């Protein structure tokens, strides 16, 4: 795989959302994960929320058994989630903020205010071989704090950029994109690996994918939505094509 290759992590949370709307076993997130692998995903992302609103403990058990690509295990910084991660030892653990009342993750983790707590929280995860990623806003203070606590990776929250673009606030979108560009370069200068994700679509992915410092994009909700119309494999293949085009 070339140094310029931009990895695509496919988030399968919302396959589980559809399943849980009716109960039962269908659609199966594990089947979606395997299809995503075959379609060109470089990894699978799954967020085990405290309230289990979509991905379940059994889904994580199954993913660890069937995947041949890395699992990026998204979780809140709680003792319960730490124990689950330490038991499974996934390839990567991404620490995200979590509020029960939110529909989806609304912003980046507040690292600077919780630096000491988070440093102690992630140490055991690193000790068992998990790559620890911190999901944060494109903010220099938060990036510096993530670096100090020993994270190897940051994932920049692209939601503000994508929301501005979707709402036609193109000036705001341009400003948010510039912040993402600058902070990608800054994080890279500190030796952090840079990922990005949240809200990315076919219309918004290419400018972010073009940042040379970004090594991975994690995309889920849009791809699962597009799969209703196109099928999951073509939806992922089109995202892969746009990402590759942005790097040429």
C-alpha positions as CSV (number, residue, x, y, z in Angstrom):
1,X,0.0,0.0,0.0
2,X,1.5,3.4,-1.0
3,X,2.4,6.0,1.5
4,X,-0.2,8.3,-0.2
5,X,-3.0,5.8,0.3
6,X,-5.8,7.4,2.4
7,X,-7.5,4.7,4.5
8,X,-11.3,4.5,4.7
9,X,-12.9,3.3,8.0
10,X,-16.6,2.4,7.5
11,X,-18.7,3.0,10.6
12,X,-21.5,0.4,10.8
13,X,-23.4,1.9,13.8
14,X,-26.5,2.8,11.9
15,X,-27.0,-0.7,10.5
16,X,-27.6,-1.6,14.1
17,X,-29.9,1.4,14.5
18,X,-32.1,0.0,11.8
19,X,-32.0,-3.4,13.3
20,X,-32.9,-2.1,16.8
21,X,-35.9,-0.2,15.4
22,X,-37.7,-3.5,15.0
23,X,-35.7,-5.8,17.3
24,X,-34.6,-9.1,16.0
25,X,-31.5,-9.9,14.0
26,X,-31.8,-7.9,10.8
27,X,-30.1,-6.1,9.2
28,X,-26.9,-7.7,10.7
29,X,-24.0,-5.3,11.3
30,X,-21.5,-8.1,11.0
31,X,-22.7,-8.8,7.5
32,X,-22.4,-5.1,6.7
33,X,-18.9,-5.1,8.1
34,X,-17.8,-8.0,5.8
35,X,-19.4,-6.4,2.8
36,X,-17.6,-3.2,3.6
37,X,-14.3,-5.1,3.7
38,X,-15.0,-6.6,0.3
39,X,-15.9,-3.2,-1.1
40,X,-12.5,-1.7,-0.1
41,X,-12.8,-0.5,3.5
42,X,-9.5,-0.5,5.2
43,X,-11.1,-0.8,8.7
44,X,-14.4,-1.0,10.5
45,X,-15.5,1.5,13.1
46,X,-18.2,0.8,15.8
47,X,-19.2,2.9,18.7
48,X,-20.4,1.0,21.8
49,X,-22.5,3.6,23.6
50,X,-23.3,3.4,27.2
51,X,-27.0,3.2,26.5
52,X,-26.4,0.6,23.7
53,X,-28.7,2.5,21.3
54,X,-27.2,0.9,18.3
55,X,-24.1,-1.4,18.6
56,X,-24.4,-4.0,21.2
57,X,-21.8,-6.0,23.3
58,X,-22.6,-9.0,21.1
59,X,-21.8,-7.0,18.0
60,X,-18.4,-6.2,19.3
61,X,-17.8,-9.8,20.2
62,X,-18.8,-10.8,16.7
63,X,-16.7,-8.2,15.0
64,X,-13.6,-9.3,16.9
65,X,-14.2,-12.8,15.6
66,X,-15.0,-12.2,12.0
67,X,-13.0,-9.1,10.8
68,X,-9.9,-9.4,8.8
69,X,-9.4,-5.7,8.8
70,X,-8.7,-3.6,11.9
71,X,-11.6,-2.6,14.3
72,X,-11.7,0.9,15.5
73,X,-13.6,0.7,18.8
74,X,-15.2,4.1,19.7
75,X,-16.1,4.5,23.3
76,X,-16.6,7.0,26.1
77,X,-13.9,7.4,28.8
78,X,-15.7,5.2,31.4
79,X,-14.6,2.4,33.5
80,X,-17.1,0.0,31.9
81,X,-15.9,0.8,28.4
82,X,-12.2,0.5,29.4
83,X,-12.8,-3.0,30.8
84,X,-14.5,-4.0,27.5
85,X,-11.6,-2.6,25.5
86,X,-9.0,-4.3,27.7
87,X,-10.8,-7.6,27.3
88,X,-11.0,-7.4,23.5
89,X,-7.8,-5.5,22.7
90,X,-9.0,-4.1,19.4
91,X,-6.5,-2.6,17.0
92,X,-7.6,0.9,17.8
93,X,-9.6,2.6,20.5
94,X,-11.0,6.1,19.8
95,X,-12.1,8.0,22.9
96,X,-15.2,10.2,22.1
97,X,-17.4,12.5,24.2
98,X,-20.8,11.1,24.9
99,X,-24.1,12.5,26.2
100,X,-27.2,10.4,26.6
101,X,-29.5,13.1,25.3
102,X,-27.6,13.7,22.0
103,X,-28.6,12.2,18.7
104,X,-25.0,11.8,17.6
105,X,-21.6,12.9,18.8
106,X,-21.9,16.7,18.8
107,X,-18.3,17.8,19.2
108,X,-14.8,16.9,20.2
109,X,-13.6,15.6,23.5
110,X,-12.5,18.2,26.1
111,X,-9.0,17.0,26.6
112,X,-7.3,20.1,28.0
113,X,-9.6,20.2,31.1
114,X,-9.4,16.5,31.7
115,X,-5.7,16.0,30.9
116,X,-4.6,14.1,34.0
117,X,-7.7,11.9,34.1
118,X,-7.4,11.0,30.4
119,X,-3.7,10.3,30.6
120,X,-4.3,7.7,33.4
121,X,-7.4,6.3,31.5
122,X,-5.5,5.6,28.2
123,X,-2.3,4.2,29.7
124,X,-3.7,0.7,30.3
125,X,-5.1,0.6,26.7
126,X,-1.7,1.5,25.3
127,X,-0.1,-1.1,27.5
128,X,-2.1,-3.9,25.9
129,X,-1.3,-2.7,22.4
130,X,-4.3,-0.6,21.4
131,X,-3.6,2.4,19.3
132,X,-5.3,5.2,21.2
133,X,-7.1,7.9,19.2
134,X,-8.7,11.1,20.6
135,X,-11.7,12.6,18.8
136,X,-11.3,16.4,19.0
137,X,-12.2,19.6,17.4
138,X,-9.7,21.4,15.2
139,X,-8.3,23.4,18.1
140,X,-4.6,23.8,18.9
141,X,-5.2,23.7,22.6
142,X,-6.9,20.3,22.4
143,X,-4.3,18.9,20.0
144,X,-1.5,19.8,22.3
145,X,-3.3,18.2,25.3
146,X,-3.9,15.0,23.3
147,X,-0.2,14.9,22.5
148,X,0.8,15.4,26.1
149,X,-1.4,12.6,27.4
150,X,0.2,10.1,25.1
151,X,-2.3,9.6,22.4
152,X,-0.8,8.3,19.1
153,X,-3.7,9.5,16.9
154,X,-6.2,12.3,16.8
155,X,-9.4,12.3,14.8
156,X,-10.5,15.7,13.8
157,X,-14.3,16.4,14.0
158,X,-15.5,17.5,10.6
159,X,-19.1,18.0,11.6
160,X,-19.0,21.9,11.7
161,X,-17.6,22.0,8.2
162,X,-20.1,19.5,6.8
163,X,-23.1,21.2,8.6
164,X,-22.1,24.6,7.2
165,X,-21.8,23.1,3.7
166,X,-25.1,21.3,3.9
167,X,-26.9,24.5,5.1
168,X,-25.4,26.6,2.3
169,X,-23.2,28.7,4.6
170,X,-20.3,28.5,2.3
171,X,-18.2,31.2,4.0
172,X,-18.4,29.3,7.3
173,X,-17.7,26.1,5.5
174,X,-14.5,27.6,4.0
175,X,-13.4,28.9,7.4
176,X,-14.0,25.5,9.0
177,X,-12.1,23.8,6.3
178,X,-9.2,26.1,6.7
179,X,-9.1,25.3,10.4
180,X,-9.1,21.6,9.7
181,X,-6.2,22.1,7.2
182,X,-4.1,24.1,9.6
183,X,-4.7,21.8,12.6
184,X,-4.0,18.7,10.5
185,X,-0.6,20.2,9.7
186,X,0.0,21.2,13.3
187,X,-0.9,17.8,14.7
188,X,1.3,16.1,12.1
189,X,4.2,18.4,13.2
190,X,3.9,17.1,16.7
191,X,4.2,13.5,15.5
192,X,0.5,12.6,15.8
193,X,-1.2,10.5,13.2
194,X,-4.2,12.5,11.8
195,X,-7.6,11.0,11.1
196,X,-10.9,12.9,10.4
197,X,-14.6,12.2,10.3
198,X,-18.2,13.0,11.1
199,X,-20.8,14.1,8.6
200,X,-18.7,13.6,5.5
201,X,-20.6,13.0,2.2
202,X,-19.7,12.7,-1.5
203,X,-20.0,16.5,-1.7
204,X,-17.7,17.3,1.3
205,X,-15.1,14.5,1.3
206,X,-12.6,15.6,-1.3
207,X,-11.3,18.8,0.3
208,X,-10.6,16.9,3.5
209,X,-9.2,13.9,1.7
210,X,-6.8,16.2,-0.1
211,X,-5.0,17.2,3.1
212,X,-1.7,15.3,2.9
213,X,-1.4,14.9,6.7
214,X,-4.7,13.0,7.0
215,X,-4.1,9.2,6.9
216,X,-7.7,7.9,7.6
217,X,-11.3,9.0,7.2
218,X,-14.1,7.4,9.2
219,X,-17.5,7.6,7.5
220,X,-20.7,5.9,8.5
221,X,-24.1,7.6,8.6
222,X,-24.0,8.9,5.0
223,X,-22.8,5.6,3.6
224,X,-25.5,3.6,5.3
225,X,-28.1,6.1,4.0
226,X,-26.8,6.0,0.5
227,X,-26.8,2.2,0.6
228,X,-30.6,2.3,0.7
229,X,-30.6,3.7,-2.8
230,X,-27.3,2.3,-4.3
231,X,-26.5,-0.7,-2.2
232,X,-23.7,-0.8,0.4
233,X,-21.0,-2.0,-1.9
234,X,-21.5,0.7,-4.7
235,X,-21.9,3.4,-2.0
236,X,-18.5,2.5,-0.4
237,X,-16.8,2.2,-3.8
238,X,-17.9,5.6,-4.8
239,X,-16.6,7.1,-1.6
240,X,-13.3,5.2,-2.2
241,X,-13.1,6.6,-5.7
242,X,-13.6,10.2,-4.5
243,X,-11.0,9.8,-1.8
244,X,-8.5,8.3,-4.3
245,X,-9.2,11.1,-6.8
246,X,-8.5,13.7,-4.1
247,X,-5.0,12.2,-3.6
248,X,-4.0,12.2,-7.2
